[in-house]
Amino acid sequence: MILKGSQRAGGAQLAGHLLNERDNDHVTLGEIRGFAADDLHGAFKEAQAVASGTRCKQYLFSLSLNPPIGADVSERDFERVADAAEKALGLEGQPRAIVFHEKEGRRHAHVVWSRIDPNEMRAINLAHFKNKLTALSRELYLEHGWQLPNGLKPDGLRNPLNFSLDEWQCAKREGVDPREIKAAFRDAWNRSDNRQAFANALAEYGYFLAQGDRRGFVAVDLGGNIHAVARAAGVKAKDVAVKLGDPAALPPVGKLAEELAMRQSDQLKRFIGEVKARHAQQLAPLEASRAQMRGVHKTERARLKAKQEERWQAETEERAKRVRTGFAGLVDRLTGKARAIKEQNRLEAYEGLRRDQRQRDRLISDQMVERRALQSQFTELRQRQKQDRRVLARDVMSALRQSERLKAARERDNNPRPDPAHPRRKRGISLDR
């Protein structure tokens, strides 16, 4: 599975993000270890309080565990990976929390450790943690027989559709898959060999080349959103400069955004609004099915949890009855029977925890099969909508070009050029007089 980690502060914001059910189908707090608090917000506040006695600002280490699509990974498997990462990073014994997320038929986990060693009152140094996590991730793929992604192959190939958090949030505001934006820029870049060709290729997707305020080359879409060309196309800034030349030849981004806003007629805006409304209407039944499925799944999990707690209480009482008190208990301690009973109770309790965990994994696995079937319908619909947006972008570009041609024609009519067959007489002294 892919492992991505980062040192960070902001425990309150992180806890809110990890417990956010708005963007996830299900959120489960799997483990809190080493903290006095038994909730995520309290645990991270505790970590921050301990860190205040040091000079460390980034007192947490957050790690996401992302299995490949279709992989069936249990809670125990996630815990084993967390243990392996903990050992590789030198965080053994540190307080940690594990949160499980489920979204779009996929299950992943987040593990957060406190970096502060309470005995030494210093932050644990996590040198080269990215390389260590990459090596561990490659081992996990090979161990489970999963197909290695390009980023983990020995040749170091990178997926051009990787995107940052900023790009993802921008794409969410636009209502467009960020991979779609990446693919558009990459396609335009690959099939162009100069600035004009690249600008024309981008325009087919509804992006217009401009001179950025801070970055050399940017592109503006019809919604006024700005995209850095180098990042969106997945190329180096120096390669952009070689192919596109001097950005000063392009209109400033602010001026271009204003012109685009002015040039979009009411009819074009209505077309864009109609497409967005139609797409939202098409998604509504699937979103309703997703919400209904989420409610059913939550009810099933709550019912299982209640039954497991009831059984656990009964088994705990049964184990407690084995431990005799009074004179009989004294005899059991003297004969060693009490020790054997405690060991039996401990083993039964451990096996009971693992049994409950296996039951939860089976239920979640069955539910995820249903969720993936629904997700395939989402994927199919989004592919059709992607094509709709591309056709709309081309139609809008065609209309804008037509508007430019009409504008140029009006300017020629208002400012006619002099007829070369009848040149004006130059002022000066006439030699005929």
C-alpha positions as MATLAB code, in Angstrom:
seq = 'MILKGSQRAGGAQLAGHLLNERDNDHVTLGEIRGFAADDLHGAFKEAQAVASGTRCKQYLFSLSLNPPIGADVSERDFERVADAAEKALGLEGQPRAIVFHEKEGRRHAHVVWSRIDPNEMRAINLAHFKNKLTALSRELYLEHGWQLPNGLKPDGLRNPLNFSLDEWQCAKREGVDPREIKAAFRDAWNRSDNRQAFANALAEYGYFLAQGDRRGFVAVDLGGNIHAVARAAGVKAKDVAVKLGDPAALPPVGKLAEELAMRQSDQLKRFIGEVKARHAQQLAPLEASRAQMRGVHKTERARLKAKQEERWQAETEERAKRVRTGFAGLVDRLTGKARAIKEQNRLEAYEGLRRDQRQRDRLISDQMVERRALQSQFTELRQRQKQDRRVLARDVMSALRQSERLKAARERDNNPRPDPAHPRRKRGISLDR';
ca = [
       0.000    0.000    0.000;
       1.045    3.595   -0.533;
       2.411    5.240    2.629;
       2.503    9.039    2.838;
       3.707   10.734    5.999;
       4.359   14.259    7.237;
       5.441   16.060   10.378;
       2.865   18.577   11.436;
       1.312   20.713   14.140;
      -2.344   21.733   14.412;
      -3.689   18.806   16.388;
      -7.197   20.265   16.649;
      -7.491   20.754   12.886;
      -6.070   17.267   12.237;
      -8.533   15.652   14.628;
     -11.413   17.471   12.938;
     -10.210   16.309    9.522;
      -9.795   12.684   10.590;
     -13.265   12.561   12.168;
     -14.939   14.316    9.219;
     -17.882   12.217    8.010;
     -18.943   14.725    5.363;
     -16.326   13.556    2.849;
     -16.315    9.876    3.916;
     -18.932    7.143    3.933;
     -17.742    5.795    7.292;
     -15.215    6.948    9.911;
     -14.086    4.590   12.688;
     -11.704    5.336   15.535;
      -9.704    2.110   15.663;
      -7.154    2.702   18.416;
      -5.893    5.256   20.924;
      -2.735    4.101   22.672;
      -0.478    5.824   25.147;
      -2.718    8.834   25.770;
      -4.628    9.566   28.966;
      -7.572   10.800   26.879;
      -9.860    8.319   25.141;
     -10.959   10.653   22.323;
      -8.992   12.056   19.386;
      -9.321   15.752   20.225;
      -8.257   15.141   23.812;
      -5.322   12.962   22.740;
      -3.915   15.582   20.355;
      -4.379   18.345   22.934;
      -2.410   16.182   25.331;
       0.365   15.797   22.752;
       0.435   19.559   22.248;
       0.639   20.155   25.993;
       3.632   17.811   26.300;
       5.290   19.491   23.292;
       4.944   22.916   24.941;
       7.763   21.880   27.267;
      10.081   21.604   24.251;
      10.985   23.794   21.288;
       9.312   21.409   18.845;
       6.583   22.961   16.679;
       5.615   19.946   14.559;
       4.895   17.586   17.430;
       2.813   15.042   15.460;
       3.658   12.612   12.669;
       0.715   11.721   10.444;
       0.795    8.689    8.137;
      -1.838    7.621    5.594;
      -2.100    3.956    4.587;
      -3.710    3.544    1.143;
      -4.175    0.024   -0.268;
      -4.633   -0.393   -4.038;
      -8.129   -0.335   -5.523;
     -10.000   -3.589   -4.901;
      -7.659   -4.832   -2.147;
      -9.415   -6.374    0.863;
      -7.385   -5.249    3.896;
      -8.475   -6.052    7.449;
      -8.075   -3.973   10.614;
      -5.352   -6.353   11.755;
      -3.470   -5.863    8.480;
      -3.572   -2.097    8.924;
      -2.309   -2.502   12.500;
       0.611   -4.655   11.302;
       1.587   -2.012    8.752;
       1.354    0.681   11.435;
       3.633   -1.424   13.662;
       6.132   -1.891   10.815;
       6.151    1.821   10.002;
       6.528    2.643   13.679;
       9.594    0.424   13.908;
      11.125    1.758   10.673;
      10.692    5.375   11.780;
      11.953    4.906   15.324;
       8.586    5.717   16.926;
       8.207    2.461   18.877;
       6.271    2.929   22.098;
       5.144    6.464   21.215;
       1.475    7.376   21.808;
      -0.557    6.852   18.658;
      -4.070    6.847   17.233;
      -5.516    4.942   14.261;
      -8.571    6.099   12.302;
     -10.206    4.116    9.474;
     -11.882    5.872    6.536;
     -14.156    4.394    3.876;
     -14.975    6.298    0.716;
     -16.142    5.309   -2.771;
     -15.800    1.611   -1.986;
     -12.219    1.944   -0.720;
     -10.866    1.595    2.800;
      -7.763    3.352    4.071;
      -6.320    4.314    7.433;
      -4.559    7.218    9.125;
      -2.041    6.742   11.935;
      -0.850    9.674   14.044;
       2.009    9.515   16.556;
       3.270   11.978   19.107;
       6.908   12.786   18.278;
       7.747   13.919   21.803;
       9.691   11.484   23.998;
       8.262   12.238   27.486;
      11.311   10.815   29.278;
      13.867   12.887   27.386;
      11.467   15.796   26.669;
      12.672   16.117   23.102;
      11.275   15.428   19.649;
      12.273   12.193   17.953;
      14.265   12.932   14.791;
      12.674   11.325   11.721;
      15.589   11.474    9.300;
      14.918   10.287    5.721;
      11.414    9.165    6.648;
      10.181    9.458    3.040;
      12.798    6.996    1.796;
      12.007    4.595    4.629;
       8.278    4.733    3.905;
       8.860    4.217    0.166;
      10.970    1.127    0.880;
       8.326   -0.253    3.258;
       5.572    0.480    0.743;
       7.447   -1.442   -1.979;
       7.867   -4.397    0.395;
       4.133   -4.434    1.133;
       3.230   -4.463   -2.559;
       5.611   -7.339   -3.224;
       4.492   -9.240   -0.110;
       0.806   -9.122   -1.063;
       1.401   -9.715   -4.776;
      -0.097   -6.351   -5.758;
       0.962   -4.714   -9.015;
       3.641   -2.105   -8.340;
       2.607    1.452   -9.276;
       5.034    3.417  -11.452;
       6.204    5.492   -8.510;
       7.504    2.388   -6.729;
       9.131    0.709   -9.701;
      12.936    0.649   -9.785;
      13.093    2.997  -12.794;
      11.443    5.682  -10.698;
       8.689    6.485  -13.196;
       6.140    8.923  -11.839;
       2.450    9.075  -12.552;
       1.757   12.363  -14.360;
      -1.685   12.467  -12.737;
      -0.371   12.969   -9.206;
      -1.781   16.136   -7.702;
      -1.265   18.231   -4.581;
      -3.815   19.198   -1.935;
      -4.111   22.738   -3.358;
      -4.879   21.361   -6.818;
      -7.410   18.936   -5.377;
      -9.234   21.687   -3.452;
      -9.246   23.945   -6.505;
     -10.685   21.149   -8.613;
     -13.362   20.455   -6.001;
     -14.419   24.115   -6.182;
     -14.722   23.778   -9.951;
     -16.607   20.485   -9.698;
     -14.037   18.810  -11.992;
     -11.908   15.751  -11.287;
      -8.318   17.033  -10.755;
      -7.012   14.156  -12.866;
      -9.084   15.530  -15.731;
      -7.294   18.900  -15.429;
      -3.907   17.189  -15.349;
      -4.758   15.079  -18.381;
      -5.906   18.124  -20.368;
      -2.695   20.060  -19.728;
      -0.534   17.018  -20.381;
      -2.275   16.299  -23.676;
      -1.933   19.915  -24.819;
       1.741   19.927  -23.863;
       2.553   16.668  -25.684;
       0.944   17.676  -28.989;
       2.404   21.186  -29.242;
       5.878   22.416  -30.099;
       5.566   26.185  -29.539;
       3.611   28.742  -27.576;
       0.871   29.330  -30.134;
       0.243   25.619  -30.644;
       0.130   25.056  -26.887;
      -2.265   27.974  -26.400;
      -4.576   26.642  -29.129;
      -4.471   23.110  -27.667;
      -5.304   24.426  -24.200;
      -8.135   26.516  -25.602;
      -9.838   23.344  -26.847;
     -10.222   22.347  -23.198;
     -11.319   25.812  -22.087;
      -7.998   27.062  -20.648;
      -6.357   30.284  -21.846;
      -2.637   31.054  -21.611;
      -1.529   34.171  -19.712;
       1.383   35.824  -17.935;
       1.218   35.086  -14.212;
       1.773   37.542  -11.376;
       4.312   35.285   -9.648;
       4.749   32.351  -12.028;
       5.866   32.837  -15.608;
       3.091   30.985  -17.449;
      -0.390   30.288  -16.131;
      -3.718   29.361  -17.672;
      -7.130   30.791  -16.836;
     -10.307   28.756  -17.224;
     -13.779   30.055  -17.964;
     -14.533   30.196  -14.255;
     -11.603   32.554  -13.587;
      -9.527   29.897  -11.809;
      -5.766   30.081  -12.341;
      -3.553   27.053  -13.014;
       0.265   27.022  -13.046;
       1.302   25.512  -16.389;
       4.414   23.681  -15.154;
       2.593   22.020  -12.255;
      -0.559   21.190  -14.184;
       1.352   19.725  -17.130;
       3.791   17.870  -14.861;
       6.913   19.377  -16.451;
       9.832   21.480  -15.249;
       9.682   25.263  -15.285;
      12.809   25.485  -17.442;
      11.198   23.220  -20.076;
       8.186   25.525  -20.112;
      10.462   28.521  -20.674;
      12.233   26.754  -23.568;
       9.033   25.818  -25.377;
       6.896   28.898  -24.643;
       9.528   31.652  -24.654;
       8.991   35.018  -22.962;
       5.768   35.251  -20.887;
       5.762   39.054  -21.360;
       4.299   38.482  -24.823;
       1.098   37.203  -23.204;
      -1.633   39.269  -21.554;
      -1.402   39.583  -17.757;
      -3.516   37.050  -15.915;
      -5.729   39.662  -14.279;
      -6.479   41.407  -17.563;
      -7.185   38.115  -19.335;
      -9.545   36.969  -16.576;
     -11.477   40.234  -16.898;
     -11.656   39.902  -20.669;
     -12.901   36.319  -20.430;
     -15.592   37.362  -17.991;
     -16.695   40.185  -20.318;
     -16.557   38.075  -23.456;
     -18.845   35.363  -22.141;
     -22.294   36.246  -23.324;
     -25.453   35.590  -21.374;
     -26.218   32.725  -23.723;
     -22.881   31.019  -23.059;
     -23.318   31.459  -19.343;
     -26.758   29.905  -19.650;
     -25.254   26.947  -21.536;
     -22.683   26.417  -18.790;
     -25.353   26.655  -16.108;
     -27.575   24.179  -17.946;
     -24.773   21.637  -18.223;
     -23.940   21.985  -14.523;
     -27.610   21.647  -13.591;
     -28.040   18.579  -15.808;
     -24.953   16.959  -14.324;
     -26.177   17.640  -10.804;
     -29.580   16.181  -11.710;
     -27.934   13.052  -13.127;
     -25.880   12.597   -9.970;
     -28.834   13.102   -7.610;
     -30.253    9.529   -7.820;
     -26.814    8.013   -7.269;
     -26.157   10.339   -4.343;
     -29.521    9.314   -2.867;
     -28.597    5.643   -3.276;
     -25.241    6.311   -1.654;
     -26.879    8.058    1.306;
     -29.401    5.241    1.721;
     -26.678    2.590    1.513;
     -24.575    4.498    4.020;
     -27.502    4.583    6.460;
     -28.176    0.845    6.082;
     -24.505    0.026    6.556;
     -24.273    2.202    9.654;
     -27.314    0.451   11.128;
     -25.799   -2.970   10.457;
     -22.526   -1.954   12.082;
     -24.301   -0.486   15.100;
     -26.313   -3.684   15.506;
     -23.148   -5.796   15.321;
     -21.379   -3.532   17.821;
     -24.285   -3.780   20.279;
     -24.375   -7.582   20.037;
     -20.602   -7.816   20.453;
     -20.693   -5.577   23.524;
     -23.518   -7.660   25.007;
     -21.596  -10.869   24.390;
     -18.370   -9.352   25.711;
     -20.129   -8.341   28.939;
     -21.540  -11.854   29.396;
     -18.151  -13.473   28.703;
     -16.412  -11.079   31.094;
     -18.838  -11.989   33.868;
     -18.349  -15.687   33.132;
     -14.568  -15.315   33.358;
     -14.898  -13.328   36.579;
     -16.852  -16.179   38.190;
     -13.880  -18.506   37.762;
     -11.761  -16.397   40.089;
     -12.756  -17.536   43.575;
     -12.468  -15.319   46.614;
     -12.041  -15.863   50.312;
     -10.487  -19.098   51.645;
     -11.087  -20.901   48.323;
      -9.247  -18.122   46.511;
      -6.332  -18.421   48.948;
      -6.123  -22.152   48.243;
      -6.157  -21.478   44.485;
      -3.269  -19.028   44.853;
      -1.263  -21.444   46.954;
      -1.796  -24.333   44.566;
      -1.150  -22.264   41.431;
      -4.680  -22.762   40.150;
      -5.381  -19.021   40.310;
      -2.482  -18.298   37.964;
      -3.743  -20.874   35.471;
      -7.257  -19.392   35.608;
      -5.951  -15.860   34.984;
      -3.905  -17.063   32.030;
      -6.933  -18.878   30.624;
      -9.061  -15.733   31.054;
      -6.396  -13.607   29.362;
      -6.157  -15.921   26.359;
      -9.939  -16.152   26.025;
     -10.277  -12.349   26.233;
      -7.615  -11.877   23.550;
      -9.244  -14.443   21.290;
     -12.602  -12.756   21.896;
     -11.174   -9.410   20.744;
      -9.728  -10.972   17.603;
     -13.013  -12.816   16.927;
     -14.937   -9.530   17.147;
     -12.397   -7.883   14.865;
     -12.780  -10.661   12.281;
     -16.552  -10.276   12.386;
     -16.264   -6.540   11.787;
     -13.885   -7.153    8.888;
     -16.285   -9.654    7.274;
     -19.208   -7.244    7.585;
     -17.194   -4.322    6.198;
     -15.857   -6.458    3.349;
     -19.393   -7.473    2.332;
     -20.571   -3.869    2.523;
     -17.662   -2.640    0.422;
     -18.618   -5.068   -2.355;
     -22.000   -3.318   -2.514;
     -20.365    0.111   -2.336;
     -17.951   -0.682   -5.185;
     -20.835   -1.770   -7.396;
     -22.483    1.610   -6.795;
     -19.171    3.395   -7.324;
     -18.844    1.850  -10.779;
     -22.068    3.673  -11.718;
     -20.563    6.924  -10.411;
     -17.450    6.329  -12.523;
     -19.429    5.615  -15.683;
     -21.573    8.730  -15.231;
     -18.566   10.950  -14.542;
     -16.887    9.741  -17.722;
     -19.942   10.793  -19.729;
     -20.048   14.144  -17.952;
     -16.352   14.655  -18.646;
     -17.066   14.316  -22.371;
     -19.959   16.776  -22.031;
     -17.655   19.357  -20.455;
     -15.093   18.913  -23.213;
     -17.731   19.393  -25.934;
     -19.011   22.478  -24.092;
     -15.504   23.916  -23.858;
     -15.056   23.512  -27.606;
     -18.439   25.126  -28.300;
     -17.606   28.050  -26.037;
     -14.209   28.466  -27.702;
     -15.821   28.441  -31.137;
     -18.280   31.131  -30.073;
     -15.520   33.254  -28.560;
     -13.475   33.038  -31.758;
     -16.534   34.022  -33.757;
     -16.967   37.019  -31.463;
     -13.338   37.995  -32.044;
     -13.783   37.793  -35.810;
     -16.889   39.998  -35.661;
     -15.058   42.483  -33.469;
     -12.120   42.639  -35.884;
     -14.506   43.112  -38.816;
     -16.233   46.020  -37.060;
     -12.894   47.652  -36.411;
     -11.987   47.357  -40.105;
     -15.323   48.916  -41.114;
     -14.862   51.820  -38.705;
     -11.242   52.429  -39.713;
     -10.927   51.710  -43.462;
      -7.426   51.621  -44.922;
      -6.535   54.165  -47.662;
      -6.884   52.942  -51.244;
      -3.346   52.424  -52.642;
      -4.650   53.340  -56.168;
      -5.380   56.906  -54.997;
      -2.564   58.016  -52.712;
      -2.773   61.302  -50.913;
      -0.682   64.201  -52.216;
       2.226   64.980  -49.940;
       2.481   68.373  -48.484;
       5.370   70.487  -49.795;
       6.434   72.846  -52.564;
       5.076   72.062  -56.021;
       7.656   72.213  -58.790;
       4.967   72.749  -61.425;
       4.323   76.264  -60.305;
];
